[in-house]
């Protein structure tokens, strides 16, 4: 999976910080770490998931982060608490509204599952029928394209053309075949229709994704993501 979810982790336990990053090291998460509660909000731009973990060494940290969250965090950001069984009250009674929690003793078994459940519930995780390449998400149910969370408006034919290429990555389609599949007709000079739509797609989609719409000289076109890979949820 290559859909990258920007995540901000606060932990006052360096050893546990490494464990958390290792559990979520699947390619799905772009994890940033902040250990200064006074600067917590400064790193929230684009963040979709917040994970908070406290050992209780400094309870003032919780108050500081609570104030940062209260004033600057949108409700659509998912928030998960990691709790020490003996000090669960630290976060439960903090006043921070969490979407879910996980006890530290169970993070190896539960953290990834709980994170995924919260992201799906809040609509952050890609929908079931989406094709994802890095930050490019094509929702085939809603006929929507977003790149790095920014919506891109496509015509119906542009969408269908991009969908076909994404569903058949690294496969070369001749112009004649694309005309047949997308426009359902063939006529002399019709290949220009395909060229124009490919050019429009390249102008609308930012790099590096526009560069993945490749021309195979004297043949046709394909979508080739290279090392990005893809995922169909």
Steps between C-alpha positions, in 0.01 A plus 500: 500500500637838410239746615701728727322633809684782674525407867624693802623301798563636847668264743710564807647152478777474238500120503126481442526764229712261297255215554208711380683612187597141424140378531375765259796469264291358215532778246156633598623755750725801483586527871632812664601510866461792738632484856442865589135553600532876461579455130250223437260705288780632280532162329132438434475625142364219285488256793219243485590289804629590846634236739561606860687296758600607852684317773394760753851629559381854442126555532543864392563366149142375481358838596717677245396268218136518602512877463668470159242250379208700632597813316649377174399145404212432265252234600571297186846405626499152653638479855613180671625469858758243606443417865706348774263273693608643835470864388205486260336786688765742370344513156146386581459796734696748292196641320645411160241339274658182364355284226647183646767373736738210533682372806877501460514137605294406192639732234675224305164325448255788499650833396497453121147356512365784715670763285345355185154478660510865610622622161224311320238629745607859447521466124877556494589157368443460125151376412444140399500565128804724466817469300792651686849589383689697763298816557279442196159353588242418235160427656314295243172514694480878529689579179746711695871552461718648773874553504654565842145563630434770240201429268562505126207553268486264202253459218322165475724379216817618676394307809420186304829518314701544818307223674569256217873576506515478881318167500751362249828649614807438282278372220532687172176592320500601137307813408260284302435278802441801727255644248314172495489459881434859607323660204360178353574599145779504245551736211779644293684772689336404828831443673526874548210474748711273719805725474299804605355325806839369609642849466217642710554238769869583515420869537253440784692240702812629679835319484620243564166344402471685170837350406358152555269550201754376253503512122624188324623634170312384193275285718291678762487572873530339840507591869826384658548590870850356530591462868175653623296187442122506544219380717138413426298503818 
